[in-house]
Amino acid sequence: MSFLFAILFAGSIYTTAPHTEAPILQNAASVVSFAGDETDVKESSYPINPDGKVSLSNINGEVEVTGWDRPEVNLVTTKIASSRERLDDVDVKVTSRQDYFNVEVDYKKRKGKWVKNERLQVNFKLMVPRTALVDEIESVNGSVKVSSLSNTIKVSAVNGAVRGTGLTGKVNLATVNGSVLATFETLPADSDVRLSTVNGSTQIFLPSNSDATVKADSLNGAITNDFGLKVKKGKYVGRDLYGSIGAGTTNVRLTTVNGSIKIRRNDDGLPLNPVKNLLKQKTSDDFDETFDSAVEVGSAPKLAAEAARIATDSIKASKAIELEALRQSERIASVAVTADAESIEAAVGDVRAIEVDQDRLDAEIAAMTRSLEGIRSAPFIVEDSKSIRVEGIPNVVIDAEGCNVTVRGWDRDEVKYVVTRLAKGRTSPVRDISFSHNKTEVRLSVKVVGAASLDKVLEQVKVELYVPRESNLNIGTDREIRLVGVTGELDLNGKYGRIDVRDSGGALDIASWNGTVRVIGFDGKLDSRVGNADMYLDGDFQAITSYSKSGKVYLALSDDPGALISTNSMALDGVTMREGKTVLVNGMKVTHMSRDLWKIGAGESDYKFKFNKGALVVRPKNVLDTE
């Protein structure tokens, strides 16, 4: 029995102002229907003040709201049902005044049993004044799209994606199960932008010259950005980002519990505003917890509470569905805070006690429960450690697939490893640790049970290695590699994990497929092969040979740069150059010598970059913030 219609809805009586019927102006071809479905399309127009309030509550179906330059609301309603009889089981209630416009759906009580797989949904398309106060656009099952609006916009959903484009007012987009995406050609000055979800990704596109203060938190998911803002990684779970771009006048808040967060830069050709990291300054002891992309275990309840807030506050559409569907989402999310196993079981039982759309909703509830219930128990931690003395410049080989690897240089003639096993139960995820050595060579192999299960946030193995500052390294893992303070022949293969190298030198060879690469404070030669991720380079590179498939490479040069760059794709902050032309770009003297050859400053160093779809972005260090 359908979840949406098994519950008896309480209907309300609405007064409707006179309106005019109009010919269909909007194309309803985007409505998804199946063979044999019945449809009923109606269109009406209603006068409204340019700054009038607009709200809509839908239960099952898509919603699209677009701004235009008319003082009226154009409403296209498309009912879709499995039979003509079913079309009559839902009414669309409109309340219209000069300063207010509201739409709600009213599902009627029906005698007899519901037939399995019956369909009934209502899709809405609205054209509203650009300056209208779009205060509440709500949907239970269905996506929501809003565009070309300049006043306050508030959108929420339970099951469905939320999309916003061309928005310039105070923006609040939220969903429980689904992704959130917003694009801004200009940011509203001195305003707030908030994107949030529980299960899904969050993505925002910002102008290059934005003036914004950005805060982002993800409990189970990566955070990436195109602005060079620092991302902090929690010791066991979570990531967060906190920084400013330009003057920082607009507040941007991004949250998700289970999903990634991406802060993208528009391809607008505009110069990038300076950025500033606002995260707390790290200490010498927490490098491995803070270097790129943060929520400590103690902050997990805060995000879980945020999940509950989204689940309860994001929707008011249909009184009965609010009391049932959202109450269950709230209970499941809040279980992570209360750490009550019986509450989890009771919450899931309550949901299953309702006759719902089992194939979809139960699966979503179960997935949410599994994701959040792990937060309630503290990780079980076991460490293995061993050290040996070495002579000269040791060769150190690490094979640790399924492990996060951190290597630090120190002023001792010895190699020490620490393997930390982090699990939800008493069963260790480590199957075997092999450590062999002689005076000049050390080999460490860590075998992990289920190493391919990258999504097990609370079942991790961390390998820490301390080596003499002059050492040769060969590291292989499918997760993160972090290296600081080592000089030598450095071969790092991170496969799908991010790679971060700080204050090191020598000959660096990097391979990474999907992980972001940062090389900061390096002195020596670099050879890199990166797939679908960006790379950030800042150091004294004598030579660079780099191949990137689809990511960008951000190269920070000194105040007095000197590089001869060969590349098939160069991006120069909105500057287009003909061959033979010399211009100043961000204070750097740049000469386009030939099709694929560029000279910056005196041109002493030899850099070669090859791209499939990406590009090289060259900036002075005072523009690319790597702190």
N, C-alpha and C positions, 0 to 999 in steps of 0.2 A: 504494500500500500504506500502511495506516495507520501513522503514526509511533509511536503508543502500543503497537501490537501487533506491529510488524515486528521489534522488539527482543526477544530471548529473555530473559525475566525469571528471575532466580534466586529460587526460593521458599525459605522458611524454615518450620520446624516450630514451632508455638506450642502451649503447654499452655493449656487452657481450663478454668476453674473451673466447677462446676455452676451452672446458671442456671435461671430459670423463664420459661416461655413466657407471654406476656401478650396480651390482645386489643389490636388496633390502637387506640392512643389519639390518634395524631397524623395530621393530614390530609395525605395524599400527593398532593393534587390539584395542587400547585405543580410537580410533576415534569413536565418537558417531554418529550413523546414524539410520534411521528409515526404516521400511519395505518399499520397493519400491524405496528407494534412489539409485541414481547412484553415483559411486565413480571412481576417476581417480587418481592413485598413480604413482608418478615418483620420481626417485632418481638420483642425480648427485653429482659429486665430483669436487672440484675446489682447485687448489694450492693457498696457502697464507703463508705469513711470520708468524712465531710464535707470533709476536707482532702486526700483522695486525689488521686493524679496521674492525669490523663487525657490521652491522646495518640491521634492518628489520622493515617494517611497514605493519601491517595487519589490515583489517577492520572487518572481521567476521570470527572467528575461533580461535583455540588454538595455542599457540606457546610454544615450548620446546627447550631450548638451553643447551647443555651439553659439558663440556670441555673434551678433550682427548689429547694424546701425539703424535699427528701427525700434520705435517705442511700443513694441508688441511682442507677444509670445506666439510662435507658431508651433503647434503640437501635432505630431503624427503618431498615432497609436496603431500598432499592428498586433492583433491577437492571432495566435497560432494554436490550433487544437487538433487532436486526433479525430475529431468528429464535429459536425455542425452543432450537435446538441451540446457538446462540451464548451463551445464558444460562449454560450449563454450563462456559463457557471462563474463568470468573472465580470464584474462591473468596474469601469474606470470612473472614479469620482474626482471632479475638478472643482476647486474653489478659486474664484477669480475676483479680484478687486483691482482698483487702479494702483494700489501700492503693494499688492500681495497676490501670488499665484502658487497654488498647491495642487499636486496630483497624487492620488493614492489608488490602490487596487483593493477591491472587496470581493473575496471568494465566497460564494454562497454555500450554505448548507445543502447537502445533496442526500436524498433518500436512497437507500440501498447501498450495495457494496461498490467500491471503486474497482475498476478493471485494471489489472496489472499492465504497465507500459503505456497507460493513457498519458497523453501530453496536453499541457495547457500552459502557455506562457504569454506574456505581454511585453513587447519591445516598444521603447519610447525613443523618439527623436524630437528634440526641442531646439528651436532657435529663439534666443533671448537677447535683450539688450546687453552689449558688451559690459556696461557698467552696472548691471544688475547684481544684487546681493544674493549669490547662489549659496544659500546657507546650509541646506541639507539635501544632498542627493544620495539616496540610500538604496541598496540592493542586497537581497539575501542570496539568490542564486543567479549570477549573471555579471558580465563585465560592465564597467562604467568608463565612458570617455568624455572628457570635457576639454574645450579648446576656445581660444580667442576671447578670454574673459579677463577683466581688469579690476574687479572688486574682490571682496572676500569670497573664497571658494572652499567649500567643505564637502568632501565626498567620502563615503564609507561603504564597505561591502563585507559579506561573510565569505561566500564562495565565489571568487571571481577576481580578475585582474582589474586594476585601476590605472588609467592613462590620462595624463594632462599635457597639453601643448599650448603654447602661446598664452600662458597665464602671467599676469603682472601684478596681482594683488596679494593679499594674505592667503596662503594656500595650505590646506590640510587634507591630504589624501591618505586613506587607511583601508586595509583589508585584513581579514584573518587568514584565509587560505587563498593565496594568489600573489602575483607580483605587483609592484608599484613602479611606475615610470613617469617622470616629468621632464619636460624640456623647456628651457627659458632662453629666449633671445635677449631679453634684458631682465635683470633681477629687480623686484620691487624694493625701492630704497626704504631703509628703516622699517622693515616689515619682517614677517616670519614665514618660513616655508617648512612644512613638516610632512615627511613621508614615512609611513610605518606599516609593517605587516608582521604576522606571526610565522606563517609558513610560506616563504617565498622570497624572491630577490627584490632588492630596492636599487633603482638606478636613476640618476639625475644627470642632465646635461646642462652645463653652466657656460656663460660667455667667458672668453679668455680674460677679459678685463673686469671680472666680477669684483665687487666689494662685499665680501661675505665672511661671516664666522661660521665654520662648519663643525658640527659634532656628529659622529656616526658611531653606532654600537651594533655589533652582531655577536650573538652567543655562539652559534654554530655556523660559521661561514667566514669567507675571506672579505677583506675590505681593500679595494684598490682605487687609485685616483690618478688623474692626468696632470695634477698641479704640483707634484713633488711634496705633498703634505705627508708628515710622518704618521705611520700607523703603529699602534702599540699592541703587542700580543700578550694575552694573559698567561700566567704560568702554566695553567692546565687547560682552560677553556676561554674562548672569547677574544675579540679584538675590538679596539676602538680607535677613533681618530678625532683630534681636536686641534684646529688651527684656523688661521685667518688668511684671507686672500684680499689684497688691497687694503682698503680702509675698514673692512669687516663690518659694514653697517647693517647688512641683512643677516638675520639669524636663520641658518639652515640646519635642521635636525633630522637625521636619518636613523631608523631603527629596524631591526629584524631579529627574530629569535633563531629561526632555522632558515638560513639563506645568505647569499652574498650581498654586499653593497658595492656599487660602482659609482664613482664620481667622475664624470667624463667632461672633457673640455670640448666645446663646440669647435667645429672646423670653420671658424669665422675669419681667419687671417688677422685677428687682432693681437696686439702684444699681450703677453701674460703679465698680470699684476704680480708684484712681489708677494711671497707667502711667508707665514711665520708659524712655527710650531708652538702650540699652547699646551701640549702634554707636559706633565711634570718631568723635570730633568732626571735622567736616569743616573744611578750610581754605578761605580765600577763593578759591582757584584751582580747587576741585573741586566747585563748586555743581552743575554739570550732571551730575556722576557720582553724586551722593548724594541727590538730593532726593526721592524718594518711594518708589520701590519698587525680591543684589549679589554678584556673584562676579566678581573681576577675571579676566583671561585666565589669569593664573598660577594661579588656583584651579581652573581647569577640570579638570586632572588629578585633583584631590582628589575632585571629584564623579564623574568617570569611574571612579575607584577605588571610590568608594562604590557606583556602579552594579554593578561587578563583585562587590563584597561581597554586595550584595542578591541578585544572580543566583546566587551559590554558596551563601550561608548560609541563604537563605530556605526551601530545600527539601531534604529528605532522603528524601521519599517514594519508594519503590521504588528499589532499589539500582541497577538498570541505567539507569533513566531519569535518575537523578541524574548518573551518569557521562557520559551522552550529552547530554541537553537542557540541563542546567545548565552543563556544561563549555563548550558552545558559547556560551551567553549570557555566561559569564564572559570568554571569549576576545574576543568582539566588543566588550564594554564596555571591557575593558582595552586594546584597540587604541588608544583615545583617549589613553591614557597613554604607550604605547610609540611612537606616531607612526610605525608601520611599515606602509606601504601593502601590502607583500607579506603581512603577517600578516592584514590585513583580508581580502584575497582568499583566503588559505588557510583562514581561519575560515569564510567563506561556503561555500567549496568542501567543507569537512568536513561542514557541515550538509547540503548538497545530496547528498553521497555517501550519506547515510542515506536510506532510502526512507521519506519522511515524508508527512504530510498536506499536500501541496504547496500547495494553495490558501490555507491559513491560515498554517501555520508559516513557510514560506519568505517570505511577504509580511511577516510580523512581523520576521523576522531581517533582511531587506533594509532595512526601514524603520529598524530600530535602527542598522544599519550606516551608512546614509546620514546619520542624525542625529548619530552620534558621531564619524564619521571626520573631519568638518570641524574638530573640536577639535585635531587633531594638527598642523595647519599654521597658522602665524602669519598674521594678516591682512596684506594688502598695502594700504598707506595712501598716498594722494596728497592734497595740500591745494591749493586755489585761494584766493587772498586778494586783496582790493582795497579801497581806502578813498578817500573823497572828502569835501571840505569842504562844509558846509551853513550856512544862515543861519536865524535865528529858530527857530521850532518846526517841524521837518520832518514831512512826511507820508511814512511808510515803509510800503510795501506788499510783502508776501512771499507768493509762490505757490510752494509746495514740497511738493506731494503726493508721498508716499513717503519723506519726510525727517523726521528729528527736528530740531526747531527750538528754538534757545536764543537769547534776546535779553537783553542786559544794558545797563543805563544806565551812562554814564561821563561824566566832566567834560571832554569835548572837543566842539568844534563840527565834528564829522565823523562819518560813518557808515562802518563797516568791516564787511565780511563775510568769513567763512572757511568754505569748503565742504570738508568732509573726506569723501573717498571711501574706503570700507572694503570690501574684497572678498577672496574666497579665492584668486582667480586674478589674472592681469594684465589681465583685461578689466574696464574701469571700468563701474560701474553707472550713471554719470551720462551722459546723452545730450547735454544742452545747459545752459549757464548764461547767462542774459540779465540784464544789469545796466544799467539806464538811470537817468538822474538829471538834475536841475537844482539850483538853489540851495535850493529848498524842498521838493522831492519826490524820493523814491528808490524805485525798483521793482527787486525781485530775483525772478527766476523760475528755478527749478531743475527740469529735466525728468529723470526717472529712468526707466531701462529696467526694466520689470516692477515698477512702483511698488506694484501690488496684492499683491505676494508678501510679506506681512507676516511669514511664518515663516522667512525667510532671515536667521537671526541674524547670520551673518558676512558678509552682503552688505548694508551699510547706508550711508546718506548722512546726514551730520550738517551742519546749517547753523547757524553761530554768527554773530550780528549784534551789533555794538556801536553804540549810538545815544546822542545827547545825553539827559540825564536827563528833559528835557521834550521829548517826541516823541509824535506820533500814530501808532498802529500798526494795521495790518490784516494779520493772519496767517492763512493757510489751509494746512492739511495734514491728512492722514489718520493721522498719527502723533502723537508727543508735542510739546507746546508748553511751554517753560519760560521764564518772564519774571521778571526781578528788577531793581528799582531804576529804574522808568520811570513818569513821571506824564504823563497826557494822555488822549486818546480812544483807548481800547484795545479793539480788536475781534479776538477770538480764536476761530477756528473749528477745533477739533481733530478733528471727526468721530468717529473711533474711538479716538484716542489720548488719554492722560491729559493734563491741563492743570495746571500748577503756577505760581502767581503769588506772588511774595514782595516785600514792602517796596516796593509801588508805590501809585499813586493816580490820581485823576481819575474818568473815566467808563468802567467796565469792562463789556464785552459778551462773554459766553461762550456758545458752543454746543459741546456734546459729546454723542455718542450712547452710547458704551460705555466711555469713559475716565473714571477718577476725577478729580475736580476738587478742588484745594486752593488756597484764597486766604488767605494769611497776611500779617498786617501791612499790610492795605490801608486807604487813607484816601480815601473817595469814595463813588460810587454804583455799584451792581451790577445788571446785567440778565443773567439766565442762563436757558438752556434745556438741560436735561440729560436723557438718556434712561435707560438701564439701568445707572446707576452712582451711587455716593455722592458727596456734595459736602461739603467741610469748610471752614467760613468762620470767620475770626478777624481782626478789624480794627475800625476806626472807620467803620462804614458809615452814611452819612447817609440812604440809601434803598436798599431791595432789592426787586427784582421777580424772582421765580424760579418756574420751572415744572420739575417733575421727573416723569418717567413712572413708574418703579418703584424708584428709589433713594431713600435717606434723605439729608436735609440736616442736618449737625451744625453748629449755630451757637454759637460761644463768645462770651459777653458779658463786659464788664469787671466789676470788683469793684463798681462803682456803676452798674448797667445802667439804661438808659432806652429802651424800645422799645414801640411799638404794633404788634402782629403780627396780620395777617389770614391765616388758613390753614385749610384744610379737613381737616388731619390733624396733630395735635399729640401728641407723646410726652413725658411728664414723669416719667421714672424711677420708675414704679410708682405715681404719684399720679393719682387720678381726681377731677376737680373739676366741681362743678355751676356753672351760670351764676350770676354775682354773687358767687361765693366767692373769697376771697383767702387764699393759703397761702404759706408759705416753702418753696421747692424748691431744695435745694443752696445755701441762703443767699440766694436771690433772692426778692423779693416778687412773686408772680404773681397776677394777677386775671383770672378768666374772665368777660369783660364780656358776651359774647353767644356764639351758636353758633360762629361762625368768627372771633371777635375776642378777643385776649388782650393784656393790658397787663402789662409787666414794668418794675418800678421806676417812674420818673416818666413813661415812655412818650413821650419826645421824638421818636425816629426812627420812620419809617414803613416797615415791612417787609411785603411781600406774598409769600406762598408758596402755590403750588397744586400738588397731587399727584394722580396717577392711582392708584398703589398704594403710594407711599412715605409718609414722615412726616417732620415737623420735630422734631429733638431739640435742645433748648436747654439749655446748661450754662455755668457760669462758667468762666473761663479756667483756674482752678486744678484743674479736673476734666478738661477736654479738653486733653491733652498735644499740643502742636503743635511742640515743639522738634525 
